[in-house]
Amino acid sequence: MSGEARLEMLTRIHRAAAGPKLEIERPPIPASTRPRAEIVAQFAEYAAEYRAEVHRASEADLPVLLAALLSGQNVLVPEGFPAQLFPQPATHKPQTTHADLAAYDAVLTTCAVAIAETGTVVLDHGAGQGRRALTLIPDWHVCVVRSEQVVDSVPEAVAALQEAVLAGRPLTWISGPSATSDIELSRVEGVHGPRRLSIIVVD
Amino acid sequence: MSAGGIRPARPFPEAARDTLQDAQMRRNLKHATTTIREKRLRAVAELPDWEALRTRGAELKDASLSDLAEQLLTLEAAVKRCGGQVHWARDAAEACRIVTDLAALHGAREIIKVKSISTDEIELNAALEQRGIQAIETDLAELIVQLAGDTPSHILVPAIHKNRAEIRDLFRQKLGAELLTDEPKVLAEAARLYLREKFLSTKVAVSGANFAIAESGTVCIVESEGNGRMCLTLPDVLISVMGIEKVLPQWADIAPFMQLLPRSSTAERMNPYTSFWSGVIPGDGPQEFHLVLLDNGRTDVLADEAARQTLRCIRCSACLNVCPVYERAGGHAYGSVYPGPIGAILTPQLLQLEDENANTLPWASSLCGACYDACPVKINIPEILIYLRGQITPHKSHNLENTVESIAMKTAAWIFNEPFRFEGALKLARTGQGPLVQHGAIHALPGLLGGWTSSRNLPAFPAKSFRELWREEGEV
């Protein structure tokens, strides 16, 4: 069907790009030299600046914190989320429809990587993170970030995510709750995505 | 219907004369551009290697463009490997046909859209409407523009020309929303309620693409509101229209762009949401994915070595926000979905310099160079503006062999060519200006020259020229 268009576009490109192919070097990303504590602290600070609610907890305190934070809420927990941290029976079924998802108050997930330079958490939708709709439709996303998952810079995060991407996994980068500045540039939270984002940094 | 397209209905000077009268728009724009400008400087200053990053961004884009056919073939193979389908579209009509055929094939009466300039470029919404399919814009600003039957005026904040009261009236009228105030929060809530239902019930979505990674077949959408995520994950079918220049060879190449783009566009460290996906992901999101690769004049830009760097553009809109001409004339004056400095070079090129109205755009600039300084991929916009003027002028003057202007220019060239002629002309002007000078300036020149003084004064010629003073000092 589009074989003709394909051939013509490729011909046009070949004719257009008469010059030599430019080679580009991709040197390895130098590892960050900043102390871990500083990197993690910056991540927490920047995530909070984007109006995420940031909590810090020790491994031991985490179940208590989660229980307190989510008490009385109808919480969705994706498959693979460590059950010892949040012992509420997992309510998620793979067949859950989009409309069903809207009935949950909150969703509780882990993440793949977090970025200090920008205050971003990245989901690769592996175990504990759920398919993409899970963290999108409920109005409150609670995300557990282990301090060793925090990297200093965007290039480090990109390197860390290489394997997931090459395996065909989707990624969602999240920096603060959904926001718009379309009306007179006033920032409004949560036009479409979750209006509330809580990040729990576990040391 | 929000239309768009890239063919300006009028020449820039004429369109700008009208938009300049719109005081409301100028106030909104000035506020917006000044705010973003200041924020951007702060965001950029946080990255100590900003200049190196810009260079890296430019190099990566150039490298990919130098090998574009190979990159697109790699991308195509990877997308197919991941269960997606790839379509090639030579022009706007072909791209529209591909998308509308796909939507019709799924029996769609409505489709939801993520804000995308490439689909505005090809005027997809109008094409869908002709087939009885309604396109619903889900970005808040695009929705506002669409409901108003207006066109976007800024790449990033398309409804920047509208204020909250106008938006409230629009939502009352078109969405039947009962709005007690015009607080942005309340207005956003009204849009949320209206669109939530669309997200959950619509089967086909259309998006653009910010980047695509050839090696993995990964497509990327950068956004703030979450409407993108909704469209990319909830429907059964996803169709993404992507300009062929958006491809990057390897996954690692995305890193500098994820640093450059948010800081340059919204002046944030990072935008709230970025989605990456490769083809179809079993059990997650749309189970049918189509990638439409759009040429529509891009290969002509690629063929022009002097202006090829235009294709590095990542649509961040930093150049708009720093441009004195854009700030005053507004986006609509450019008559294209690509306004501002980047629009002034991209629009006429996409139209092969054959559109008379688009060909006025390279003059819509003071050549101050602010756009070049702001561009995260170092597109030398002023240089290309001048280059395009040079390309367009021979066409224009072709039929104007002996106009007053061309005779005047030839005479001027003859005078400037010899120092004694130039000095003679100055003396003549000094003697001749007598009756015209008032308080050291000439306020109105006679005849055709009056055009110069219609909006400014001409300082009177001094009693002695620099050369005369120099000679008097005995230096010869």
Interface residues (C-beta under 8 A of the other chain):
Chain A: S2 A5 R6 E8 M9 L10 R12 I13 H14 R15 A16 A17 A18 G19 P20 K21 L22 E23 I24 R26 I29 Y46 Y50 P94 H98 A99 A102 I115 E117 T118 G119 T120 H125 R131 R132 A133 L136 V154 P155 V158 A159 L161 Q162 V165 L166 G168 R169 P170 L171 T172 W173 I174 S175 G176 P177 S178 A179 T180 S181 D182 I183 E184 L185 S186 V188 G190 V191 H192 G193 P194
Chain B: N28 H31 A32 T35 I36 L47 E59 L60 D62 A63 L65 S66 D67 L68 A69 E70 L72 L73 C82 H87 W88 A89 R90 E94 I98 T138 D139 L140 A141 I144 V157 P158 A159 I160 N163 R164 I167 P184 K185 L187 A188 A191 R192 L195 R196 F199 L200 I213 E215 S216 G217 T218 S224 E225 G226 N227 R229 M230 L232 T233 L234 I244 Q250 W251 A252 D253 I254 A255 P256 M258 Q259 P262 T266 E268 R269 M270 N271 P272 Y273 T274 S275 F276 W277 S278 G279 I281 G283 D284 G285 L293 D295 T299 D300 L302 A303 E305
